[in-house]
Amino acid sequence: MQNLQLTRFTLYLVALFTLSIVLTGCGGGGDGTADTPSAVSPPDNSAGDNSGDTGSGNNSLCDVNATSVNWQALMQEDCDSLAGYGLFASPIEVTKAPNAPGLAYKLTTELFSNYASKYRFILVPDGQSMQYSPNSVFEMPQGTVLVKTFALPFDTQKLGADNEVKIETRLLIHRDSGWQALAYQWNQEQTQANLTVAGANVSHTMNHQGQQLSFDYHIPSKAECKICHQSSLGEQSKIIPIGLKAHLLNMSLGSNQENQLLHWQQTGLLEMLPDIAQVAQAYGLDDESASLSSRAKGYLDVNCAHCHNPTGFASISGLRLGFDVDHTSFEYGICKQPPGWDGGPDGLAYDIVPGNGKRSIVHNRQVLSEPKDKMPPLGREIVHTEGVDLIERWIDSLSPSLGSCVDG
C-alpha cells in the first residue's frame, strides 16, 4: 500500500512540475499554504467549460458599444473585448459605476495577489437571489456574473487611481453549463481589455516600504483558473467561486456602516440569512481589534481553503484550512506531516508546530520561492510580508500542549 501511495505521489510531482513549466503560474487564484496540491492531474475540463462561441464572428452577440448589460452575450459568448458585455457605465472605468443590476462588494480579508488592489462587483438577474450558507460559498442562480479587476500599485503605501495601473479583469459567469472563467488583459494605454485564453505575463515594478520589487505578474490561463476554482466529487469536477462566503462578507460598509449581508437581505439579493449575530466573521490581517486567531484563520481561509478542503485541488493532502475547522486539530495541521513534501531547505516535518512558527511548514512555505516549495505554488510572485508576519505570530501564540511534534 505504501509503495502504491509513493508511486501515485511521484506521478503527481511529475505532473505538477510539468504543469508549472507549461502554465508558468496561476495569477491571483492561489492554492494556499502548507502541503503541495496532491491531485495527479489537472481538473477535468469537461464540467463547467462550455465556453460558447468567441465574439469575433460576423454574427457575434458582443456589442463593443453596449450601454447596458449585454446578458445574451454573457450567457452565450466569450467576447474578445470586455466592453462587449456592457458591464460598466464607462468601458474603461471598471473600478466603479457598474450598470444595473451590478453591485460593488468587499471581503473582510483578501487573497494576496502581489499587493494588487481588487475591485469586485456582482450581477444577479432581476428577480433572482442567492441562498445563504453558513460555511460554504453561497448558492448563486444561473445568470450570476462576478467581476474582479486587479490593479497593481506603484507604491504599496499609497492609495488611489493615480498610484496604480489596471492589469486584468476576471469574470466568473454562471451559464447553463456551469461557471465559466474568463480573464481580460488591459493594454498599456489602459483603454481596452482583451480576452486572454493562454494567459500572459506583465512586468511591473513597485515600491514596498522603501524596497523596489520587480516581477512578472501572471494573468491566468483557462486551465490555471480551473486549478484554483475546482471542486471535485468522484470523477466529476466543476468550477465554483471562492470569496462569496458568509464570514468573508460579514462586514459594515459605507458612511452609515450598514452590514453588507443585511443590505443584501433587505434588497432581496440574499435569502435564508439568519440573525446576523449568529453569522461568523473573519477580520482583516491588520485589524488589531480582532483576535490573532480570527485574523489568521480568515487569512488562511481566503488564501488556502479553496484548495485545502475535501473537494479542492489539494484534497489528498488531508490539510483542511476552512474558517470553520477547529484550528487546534490535527486536520488543521497541528503536528501533521504532509504526505509528500521533502521538508524544503530547512528540513521541516510538520504543517504547524504549536509555539514555533519558524519550524512550521504553513509559515515557511509562504517565503520560499522555488516552484516545488513555495505556497501558493500558483499565483504568488513576491512575498506577502504582512501575511507572513501574521501567520508566524499566530503559530507562536499557540500552546505547545496542543500536540506532540516529535523533533519539531
N, C-alpha and C positions, 0 to 999 in steps of 0.2 A: 504493500500500500504506500509506504514511504517513497519507494522508487517511482511509483506512478505519479505521486504528487510532485516529486522533483522534476520528472520529465515534463509534466504539464507546465510547471513554473519556468523551466528552461525555454519551452516554446513561447511562453508569454514574454519573457525577457527579450527574445529574438524579435518577436512581433513588435514590442514597444520600441526597441532600438530602430527597427526599420521604419516604423511609423514616424518617429521623431526626425529621421532624415528626410522622408518624403514630404511630411507635412510642416516641418520646421517648428511648430509650436502653436498652441491654441491661444488666441487673443482674448483675454479678459474672462473667458468662461471659468477656468480654474478647476483643478481637481481637488486640491485640499492638502492638508499636511498629513504627515505620518506615512503609512505604508504605500508602496508603489501600487498603482491600479493593477488589479490582477485578473483582468479579462484576457483570454487568449487571443481574441480577435477584435477588430473594431465593431461598433454596434451594427446590428442588422439594418441595412439600408432600405429594406422593403416596407417598413412600417413608418407612416407619417412622412413620406418623402415623395408624394405625388406632386411634383412641383408645378404642374400645369405648363402652359406654353410660356416661352420667353416673350418679352414685349417688344420684339424687333420686327415682326412681320407686318405686311400691309393691313391685315385685319386685327391688329393689336387693339386690346381694350385700354391700353395705357395712354393716358392723355397728359402730355407734359404741361399743359396749360390748365389742369384741373383746379377749380376754385373751391371745390368741396370734396369730401372724402369719396374716392372712387372705389366703392365697395365691390363692384363687379370685377375690377382688375385685381383687387386684393384677394378675392376668393378664387380667381382663376388663372392669373398670370404672374410670372416673375418679371416685373418691369425692369427694363435696362436702367432707367433713371428713377431715383427715389421720388422725384417731383411728379411722376406719373400717377402716384397714389393720392395726391391731393390731401396729405395729412396735416399740413400747416397753412396758416393764412399767407405766409410767405415761404416759397420753396427753399430759401436759403437761411431763413431764421427758424431753425429746428430745435432751438432750446426754449422756445416759448410760443404762446398763441397757437395751440393746436386747433384744427377745425372741429366743430361739433360732430360727434359727442366726445371728443378727446379730452382727457383729464390728466393733469400732471400729478405724480405721486412721488413719495420718497420712502426710503428704507431707514430704519433706526441705525443700522450698521451696514457697511457695504463691502462687497467683494473687492479686493485690491486689484487694480489694473494699472500699475505703473504710475500711480498718482493722477490718473485721468479723472476729470470731472464727468459726472454722468447725469444726463437729463432724461427722465423717464416719463412716459405717457401711456395711458391705457385707453383703448376704444372698445366699448361693448355696444353691440347693436341695440337700438331703441327697443324698449320693452323686454329686454333680457337682463339677467343678473347673474352674479357669481354666487357660489354656495360656500359658506364658511366651513373651515376645517380647523380643529384645534392645533394640529401639529404639521400637517402636510400642506402642499400647495393647494390653494383654493381651486375648486372646480369652476372652469370658465366655459361659457356657451360657445358653440360654433359661431364664427364670425368675429370673435375677440381678436384684437391686434395689440401687441405690446411693442412699444417703440423705445429705443435707448440710444442716445447719441453720446459718444465718447470724445472729449476734448482734452488735449494734453496741455498743461500749463508750461509757461517758460520759467516761472518761479513758483515753487510749491507753497510759498508763504504769502502769496498774493491771490486775490480772487477777482473775478470779472472777465468779461468777454475780451477785453484788450490784452489780457495776460494769457490767452490760450488759443489753440488752433483746433478746429474740428478735424478729427481723423476718420471716424466711421460712424454710421448709424445702422443699428441692427433692428431687424423686425422678427417677431415671432407671430405667425398668423395661424389662427385656428381654422383650417379649411375642413371640408367634409372628409378628407383623407387623414386628418390629424394635424398636429402642429408642424408648420414649415418654417425653417430658419433661413433668413436672408441677410447678407451683410453688404452695405454700400460704402464705398470709399470716397472721401471728399477730395476734390482736386486741389492743387496748390493755390488756386485763386479763391478757393472757398465759395465757389458759385454753383457747383454741381456735385452730386453724389451718384456714382455709378456702381451697378451691381458687380461684385467680385465673387466668382464661384470657387476659384482655386486659391483664394487668399492673397495677401500681399504684405510686404514689409515697408514700413515708413520710418525713415531716420529722424531722430529727434534729440535735441539737447535741452536740458533744463537745469536750473539752479535749485539745489535742495540743501537748505541750511548751510550755504556757503560752498557746497561741493558741486562741481559741474558733472552731470550724469549724461552720457551719450549712449544711445542704444537704438535698436531697431524694433519699433513697436510692430507687433504682428496682428494683422487682421485675419480672423479665422476663415478657413475654407468650410465648405458644407460638411465634410467629413469630421472636421475638428469640432464644429458646433454639436454634432451628434455625440461625440465623446463626453462632453460636459453636460449635455442635457438629456442623456439617455436614461430611460427606466426600463429594465428588463425583467420579464417574468417568464421563466422557462425559455423556450426558443423565440419568444416574441420580444421585440424591442421597439420602443417608441420615444419620441421627443416630448419633453414636458418643460414648462417654465421652471425657474429656480426661486426667484425672490418673493413671489406672492404668497407669503406665509404670515399667519396672524402675528407672531412675535416680532416679525421684521416690519410690520405695518402699523403696529400699535404705538402711535405717537401723536402729539399735538402739533398742528401747523397753523400758519397764518397769524395775523395780528390779533385775532380773537382766540387763538390757541385751541381751536376745535380739534377733537380727536379724529384722525383720518378714517378709522374704521366706522365710527359713529356717523360721520358725514356720509360715507358710502351707504350705510344702512338707511339713513334718512332720505337719501335721494333715490333709493330703490336699486342701487348698484350691487348691494350685498345682502344676502338673505341668511337667516339662521344664526345671526350673531348673538351670542349670549350676553349676560351682564358684563360690561367692559371690565369690571373689577376681577372677573374670572379669566380674562384673556392674558396669556403670558406676554412678557415684554423683554426684548433684548435691548441693549443700550450701546451707544457709540463707544469706541475704544477710549476716547478722551473725556467721557462723561464721568467726572470724579464723584458725582452724587450717587452713582450706582456702584454696586459691589463689584469687586475684581472678577469674581466667578461669572456673574451675569454678563459682563463685558467680554470676557474671554470666550465664554460659550457661544455668545452671539457671533463673535468674530469667526470661530471655528465652524459654526453652522453655515454661515453665508459663504465662507471660502472653501469649505471642505465637505459638508454633509451631502451635497448633491451627488458626490461620488461615493463617499463613505457612508452608505446606507444599504439595507438588504437588497435593493434592486438597482443600485448605482454601478458605475463602471468599476469601482474598487470593492465591490461587494465581497469577493472571495477573501479579501484581507481580514475580514472579521472585525475591523475597526469601525465603530459607529459614533459619529460626531454630531448627531442631531441635537438640537437645543433641548429636546425633551428627554434625552438619555441621561441617566444618572452619571454624573462626572466623577463619582468615586468608585465606579465599577470597572471590572476587567474589560468589558466590551468598549468602554470609552478610552481604554489604553493604559489603565493603571497596571504597571508591571506586566504588560502584554508584549510579547515578542512578535515582530512582523514575520510572516511566513516565508519571505524570500529575499529581503534586503540584506546586504552583506555588512551592514553597520557603518558604511561610509568611512571617510578618512579617520574618524575618531573611534571607530570600532564600537559603536553604541549597540545596546542589546534590547532596550525597552522603549515602547512608544512614549510612556510617561513614567518618570521616576519621581514619585511624590517628594517634594522638598528639594529637587535638584534639576532645575530647568536645563542646565548646560549638558547634562547626561541624558536628556530626553530627546528621542527621535523627533517628536512632534515639533519641538523648538528648533532642533539642529538643522532639519531639512528646509526650514524657512530661509536659511542663509547660504546653503550650498548652491553651487551654480552648474555643476556637471549634470548633463542630461539624465544620467542614471540615478542621481542623488537628489536633485532639487525637487521641492514641492512648493506650489503645484508644478508638475512636470510639464504642463502646457499652460501658457498664459501669464507667466511672470518673467520679465527680462531683467528687472532690478529688484533689490531687496527692499521690503517694506519695513523700515527701521522701527516705526511706531508699533506695528503689529508684532514684530519680533520681541520688542521690549515687553509688550503686554503679556504675551504667552509665557515668556521666561519668568516674569514677576508672579504670574498666577501659579505656575507649577512650583515655584519656590515657596509659595504660601501654603501649599498642600501638606498635610501632615504625613510624615513617613510611615505612620502606623496604618495608612490606607492599604498598603500591600507590602509584600516581601520581594523586592527586586534583588536577587542574589547577584553579587558583584556589580550591582547597578550604580 
